[in-house]
Amino acid sequence: MTTLGKILVLLHTGLSLCLAAWALALWTNRVDWSDRKPSADKPAGLLVGRMAEYKRSATDGVRPADLRFRANRLLLAFQEDRLPKEKAWYEKELKDLSTGDVSKKPIRQVYRGPDGLPVAVGPETVSTGDFVQWQNKFTYKERTNPKDPKSPFAEQPKERKDRGGKDDLKLQNAEFYRNSIPAVIEDRVGRIEKDNAGVDQVKKEGAAMRLKKAAEEDKSYTDRIKGVKGASKGLQAELRDEYLKRAMIEAEYDELRPQWLNNKVELQNLIELRDRLNERIRQLGGKPLGER
């Protein structure tokens, strides 16, 4: 046998041993691809985890989301279809509130839900031409305790009445109030001026008395500040004395503070020296001074 043949035989033998070891390792540590559940001495099969992951992502996640998407898609299409109609409807309602004829179309109040938002009509009532629900009469919610602004609102709303308190409240359009308010204000101002014409003299006398009283108070305050003979030395002089006392106290504090610090350090040194002496006395078999 030639040298080359011997080398090839040795290489073949070594390669066979490596492959045999590799095969043995794969056979002893092979992956369990079954759906076997875990036991006390063996883990679960790899297929168990894969099936759980699929159920979590596909069955419990994607499918419910897809169901919600399909259900809400119809509602979204219905609402998107109403947008152009609602825009025209709201513009018409705003125009009626501003300059409309209330004799033909009275002002109405929107019905609101518990969240305070207008309640929209359902798909079955859209044919009426309205997009929100209306109330027949104007109402308001009163608090359970009217004197307490923080008390909760009553469940049952109350009907609004006019100024007389008998008939139901009826409102006019905005243009009516814009034209009526200046005339009402002018008439009210004229009445006030007429009523005040007879009391002008009384007001003047009262103003003179207030000025006199204010002047007397100013004089008394001035005397307190300057000081009067036979009385106190004055508010300003007392303030200067207090400032002087405070300055003296601060100067004394600045003078004593370094001494206080030095005494504090010396006291700490003496305490440490006492502790060392007591420890030495204990080592020598004696009893420290503080324990006698």
VENURGI-V705760 format. One record per residue. N is the residue number from 1. SS is DSSP state (hx for helix, st for strand, lp for the rest). PSI is psi in degrees with one decimal (999 if undefined). OMEGA is omega as a letter, one per 40 degrees, with the letter a starting at -180 (* if undefined). Layout:
BEGIN
N:SS:PSI:OMEGA  N:SS:PSI:OMEGA
END
This chain:
BEGIN
1:lp:134.7:a  2:lp:168.8:i  3:hx:-40.2:i  4:hx:-39.8:i  5:hx:-39.2:i  6:hx:-41.7:a  7:hx:-41.9:i  8:hx:-38.6:i  9:hx:-43.7:i  10:hx:-42.3:i  11:hx:-42.9:i  12:hx:-40.0:i  13:hx:-46.2:i  14:hx:-43.7:i  15:hx:-38.4:i  16:hx:-41.5:i  17:hx:-40.5:i  18:hx:-46.0:i  19:hx:-35.7:i  20:hx:-41.3:i  21:hx:-40.5:i  22:hx:-45.0:i  23:hx:-40.1:i  24:hx:-40.1:i  25:hx:-41.5:i  26:hx:-37.2:a  27:hx:-37.9:a  28:hx:-28.3:a  29:lp:41.9:a  30:lp:153.3:i  31:lp:133.1:i  32:lp:102.3:a  33:lp:8.6:a  34:lp:174.9:i  35:lp:28.8:a  36:lp:135.5:a  37:lp:155.9:a  38:lp:148.9:i  39:lp:-171.2:a  40:lp:-33.1:a  41:lp:-6.1:a  42:lp:141.0:i  43:lp:171.8:a  44:lp:158.3:i  45:lp:155.2:a  46:hx:-26.7:a  47:hx:-23.7:i  48:hx:-47.5:i  49:hx:-38.4:i  50:hx:-40.7:i  51:hx:-37.4:i  52:hx:-40.6:i  53:hx:-40.5:i  54:hx:-42.6:a  55:hx:-38.3:a  56:hx:-43.6:a  57:hx:-43.2:a  58:hx:-51.3:a  59:hx:-48.8:a  60:hx:-15.0:a  61:hx:-60.2:a  62:hx:-45.2:a  63:hx:-44.8:i  64:hx:-38.0:i  65:hx:-39.7:i  66:hx:-36.6:i  67:hx:-43.4:i  68:hx:-39.5:i  69:hx:-44.5:a  70:hx:-36.7:a  71:hx:-42.7:a  72:hx:-17.7:a  73:hx:-39.0:i  74:hx:-41.2:i  75:hx:-40.3:i  76:hx:-42.4:i  77:hx:-38.9:i  78:hx:-44.0:a  79:hx:-38.9:i  80:hx:-34.2:i  81:hx:-26.7:a  82:hx:-15.7:a  83:hx:-51.9:i  84:hx:-37.7:i  85:hx:-40.5:i  86:hx:-38.0:i  87:hx:-47.2:i  88:hx:-37.4:a  89:hx:-43.7:i  90:hx:-38.6:i  91:hx:-40.1:i  92:hx:-42.3:i  93:hx:-41.2:i  94:hx:-37.8:i  95:hx:-40.3:i  96:hx:-38.8:i  97:hx:-28.9:a  98:hx:-51.5:a  99:hx:16.2:a  100:lp:165.5:i  101:lp:108.0:a  102:lp:-17.8:i  103:lp:-30.4:i  104:lp:-38.8:a  105:lp:97.5:a  106:lp:157.3:i  107:lp:130.7:a  108:lp:162.2:i  109:st:136.5:a  110:st:138.6:i  111:lp:127.3:a  112:st:147.2:a  113:lp:-175.6:i  114:lp:-26.0:i  115:lp:-0.9:i  116:lp:-3.1:a  117:lp:152.3:i  118:st:143.5:i  119:lp:118.7:i  120:st:153.4:i  121:lp:155.3:a  122:lp:172.9:a  123:hx:-25.6:a  124:hx:-16.0:a  125:hx:11.6:i  126:hx:-27.2:a  127:hx:-16.4:i  128:hx:-16.4:i  129:lp:-10.4:i  130:lp:146.4:i  131:lp:-5.6:i  132:st:160.9:i  133:lp:142.6:a  134:st:157.8:i  135:st:145.1:a  136:lp:-33.0:a  137:lp:154.0:i  138:lp:131.2:a  139:st:166.4:i  140:st:156.4:i  141:lp:126.5:i  142:lp:145.8:i  143:st:152.6:a  144:lp:-34.7:i  145:lp:98.4:a  146:lp:-25.5:a  147:lp:-16.5:i  148:lp:108.3:a  149:lp:-12.1:a  150:lp:-2.4:i  151:lp:152.2:a  152:lp:159.2:i  153:st:149.8:i  154:lp:150.9:a  155:lp:-41.6:a  156:lp:121.5:i  157:lp:159.5:i  158:st:150.8:i  159:st:138.3:i  160:lp:136.1:i  161:st:166.4:i  162:lp:-170.5:a  163:lp:-32.4:i  164:lp:-20.7:i  165:lp:8.1:a  166:lp:-54.7:a  167:lp:158.0:i  168:st:151.1:a  169:lp:133.2:i  170:lp:129.7:a  171:lp:155.1:i  172:lp:174.5:i  173:lp:170.1:a  174:hx:-33.6:a  175:hx:-37.0:i  176:hx:-44.3:a  177:hx:-34.0:i  178:hx:-36.0:i  179:hx:-26.2:a  180:hx:-32.6:a  181:hx:-45.5:i  182:hx:-39.5:i  183:hx:-39.8:i  184:hx:-41.8:i  185:hx:-43.1:a  186:hx:-41.6:i  187:hx:-38.8:a  188:hx:-40.9:i  189:hx:-40.1:i  190:hx:-40.6:i  191:hx:-40.2:a  192:hx:-42.2:i  193:hx:-37.7:i  194:hx:-41.2:i  195:hx:-31.7:a  196:hx:-7.0:a  197:hx:-34.6:a  198:hx:-8.7:a  199:hx:11.9:i  200:hx:-41.5:a  201:hx:-39.0:i  202:hx:-38.4:i  203:hx:-40.9:i  204:hx:-43.8:i  205:hx:-41.4:i  206:hx:-38.0:i  207:hx:-38.5:i  208:hx:-40.9:i  209:hx:-39.5:i  210:hx:-38.5:i  211:hx:-41.4:i  212:hx:-42.7:i  213:hx:-39.5:i  214:hx:-37.3:i  215:hx:-40.8:i  216:hx:-39.7:i  217:hx:-38.9:i  218:hx:-39.6:i  219:hx:-41.4:i  220:hx:-39.6:i  221:hx:-37.2:i  222:hx:-41.5:i  223:hx:-37.5:i  224:hx:-35.8:a  225:hx:-46.5:a  226:hx:-35.1:a  227:lp:142.1:a  228:lp:147.8:i  229:lp:137.2:a  230:lp:-4.5:i  231:lp:-158.7:i  232:lp:165.5:a  233:lp:3.0:i  234:lp:153.5:a  235:hx:-41.3:a  236:hx:-40.2:i  237:hx:-39.6:i  238:hx:-38.6:i  239:hx:-40.3:i  240:hx:-40.7:i  241:hx:-41.4:i  242:hx:-39.3:i  243:hx:-39.2:i  244:hx:-42.5:i  245:hx:-41.8:a  246:hx:-39.2:i  247:hx:-39.6:i  248:hx:-40.4:i  249:hx:-42.0:i  250:hx:-38.5:i  251:hx:-41.4:i  252:hx:-37.2:i  253:hx:-43.1:i  254:hx:-30.5:a  255:hx:-37.7:a  256:hx:-19.0:a  257:hx:-45.1:i  258:hx:-39.3:i  259:hx:-37.4:i  260:hx:-40.0:i  261:hx:-43.2:i  262:hx:-44.0:i  263:hx:-34.9:i  264:hx:-43.6:i  265:hx:-44.7:i  266:hx:-39.6:i  267:hx:-40.0:i  268:hx:-39.4:i  269:hx:-42.1:i  270:hx:-38.6:i  271:hx:-43.2:i  272:hx:-40.1:i  273:hx:-40.8:i  274:hx:-41.7:i  275:hx:-40.3:i  276:hx:-40.8:i  277:hx:-41.6:i  278:hx:-38.8:i  279:hx:-38.4:i  280:hx:-38.0:i  281:hx:-39.8:i  282:hx:-40.8:i  283:hx:-35.1:i  284:lp:-0.8:i  285:lp:7.6:i  286:lp:-176.7:a  287:lp:126.3:a  288:lp:160.3:a  289:hx:-40.5:a  290:hx:-16.5:a  291:hx:2.9:a  292:lp:999:*
END
